[in-house]
Amino acid sequence: MNTNHLPRPEYPRPQLVREDWINLNGTWEFEMDFGRTGRERELHQSEGLQQSIIVPFCPESELSGIGYTDFMPAVWYRKTFTLPQDWAGKRIVLHFGAVDYEAEVWVNGVSAGTHRGGYSSFQFDITKLVREGENVITVYAEDDVRTGLQPGGKQSGKYHSYNCYYTRTTGIWQTVWLECVSDFHIDSYRIVTDPANGQANLAIRFKGSYRKGLALKIDAFYDGKPVGSRTAQISSHQLHTQVSLNEVHLWEPGHGRLYDLRFILEADGQAVDTVTSYFGMREIALTDKAVLINGRTVFQRLVLDQGFYPDGIYTAPTDEALRRDIELAMDLGFNGARLHEKIFEPRFLYWADKLGYLVWAEHANWGLDITTPMGLRSFLPEWLEGMERDFNHPSIIGWCPFNETWDRDGRKQDNEVLRITYEVSKSVDPTRPVKDTSGHYHVKTDIFSVHDYDQNPESFAARLEPMKNGGEVYVKHPKRQKYEGQPYQVAEYGGIWWDPAQSHEEGWGYGDRPKSEEEFLVRYEGLMTAILDNPNISGLCYTQLYDVEQEVNGLYTYDRKLKFSREIIRRINLKPAAIEQAELQPND
C-alpha cells in the first residue's frame, strides 16, 4: 500500500459535518505489548515505538502493514501532528471512530482520558493539552476476547479462525481525526420526523460556556431547494424545536430520499458554529403481524452482513467498498440486512440511508458472559453509546442488542440482562422496535424471531405451515421462551454450504453440502418460498451475503464475486410475499 496516500480520507461522521477537521489516518508508530508492561516502561513518554502501522487498519490485517494474527493482549500507537494557525483560540477535539477494546489516550505525555468498548465512538477535548508546533498523540489499547468480560462478536477465541469465528481485530480500526469548535458549540442532535404533519422534530444539545444572545438557525433543503426554516433563541444547553416542511418526500425501501440540513449557531448575530447534516422522512409502526414503514406493510427481505473484509478485517479498504456491499445485496433483490455481531461504522449507515436500505443494528454480544448481572456492566454502556451515535439514521428500522444468547458453562443466561437492556433501549428510542435477542432465548421483545438452519425445504416448510391459517406458531426452545403475538420473523436460515472451487480445504457451512449448483438453487428456492408464502411471517434473513474466511455459505465469495446466476437468485428473492399481498386485498 502506498503510504503517501491517505487511507479512508472521507469525513467519518456524515450526520454532523464541520469544515475544519484533520484526518489523522496514515502512518503511525506502533508496538505490541505482550506483557502489558508499557505503562511501567512509560511508553506514553516514549520518543518512538518499534514498528509502523497504517491506521485505521488493525494490526491483524494486510492493509495495516503488520499482518500479525496471534493474540496481542495490548498495543501502543504514536503519532505527531501540528495544528493549523487559524485554529488558535478554539477548542480542539480528538475523535476515535473505534478502538478495540479498552483504550487510554495521552497528548504530549498527559492523559486525555480512557474509554471502554471496541465498537463505539469516543472523543476527548484536548484544548488544554496541545501546544504550538509539534504535538504527540499516544494510544494504548488492551484487548482479550477470551475473558468473557467483553463483547467480541465473531472474533475467534482460538489461535486459528474456525467455523463461524474469524480473525480478530485489536486496537484502532476506524478513522482518527481532529476538529476545532467554538467555545459554545453544537454537540449533537436527535431528529424524529412526522411525515403526516410535515414536521421534523429536533432536540439539540450544546457544549461549552453558555452566554446570552445565542440563536440557532436551521434550514432544510430537498434537492438543493429550501423547504423549511426555523430560528430559535437558545436559553440553555438544550433546545427542542420543530421545522415545518412545505414538501414531504418519504424515505422508503429502495428510495433514500434525503433532506439536507444546516445548523448555524449565532452569537449576537455572528455565526460561531456551522454544521451540516441530513435526514429522511419516515416512521415505523407495528401491528400484531407486520412492521409498517410509512403506514405500509413492508416484508423484510434481509441478508446477513458480517462486516468483514479480506484485506482490512473489520475495516473496509475504501468508502466505496461499504457502498458496494449494499449494492451487491440490493442487486440480488434484498431490501436490507442484519448488521451482524458488530456495530457498523457511520459511513456504512450513510450509504444505507442514501440507497434506501433497511438495516437492523446489532451489538457484538458473542464472547460476553451474560449469566450474571455483570454482563450489563460490559454491555449496556457501549450499546447505548452506539444507539446515541446512530439514532438519526433512517435506514435503521430496529435495534437488536443481542444475537443468539446462550447459556455458558452450565449456567443459564440471566434473563434480567436481556429484559433490562430491552427496557432501557425502548426508553432511549420509543420510535423503533427492539428485538431483545435474535433467535433465542427471548425474554421481552417487540419482534419474535427464530433461527432455523434445516436444509430440507419440506421439513422446514412443515414447521411453519400451521401458522398460515392461524394455527400453532413454531417456537424453538418452547421451554425457554413464549410467543406472545408479536410480528414473527425467520431471522436466520439457509447458510447453504457452497464452495465449488474448494478454495478452503476445511470450509464450513450449515448442514449437508449440495452436490450440484442445481441442487443448491432448488434448496434455496424451497426455503425462501416457505417463508414468503406464509401470510403471518413479516420478514426473513438469509445467511449470508458473502463468505467470510472459512465460512463458505455466502451468495458471493469473500472477495465479492457472485457464485450463482444473478437473474435466478433475484427472481426467487423478489417473489411477492403473502403478508404484503394480503394488505392489497379489498376488505370483506
Secondary structure by P-SEA (a helix, b strand, c coil): ccccccccccccccccccccccccccbbbbbbbccccccccccccccccccccccccccccccccccccccccbbbbbbbbbbccccccbbbbbbbcccccccccccccccccccccccccccccccccccccbbbbbbbbbbbccccccccccccccccccccccccccccccccbbbbbcccccccbbbbbbcccbbbbbbbbbbcccccbbbbbbbbbcccccccbbbbbbccccccbbbbbcbbbbbcccccbbbbbbbbbbccccccbbbbbccccbbbbbccccccccccccccbbbbbcccccccccccccaaaaaaaaaaaaaacccccccccccccaaaaaaaaaabbbbbbbccccccccccccccccccaaaaaaaaacccccccccccccccccccccccccaaaaaaaaaaaaaaccccccccccccccccccbbbbbbccccaaaaaaaaccccccccccccccccccccccccccccccccccccccccccccccccccccaaaaaaaaaaaaaaaaaccccccccccccccccccccccccccccccccaaaaaaaaacccaaaaaaacccc
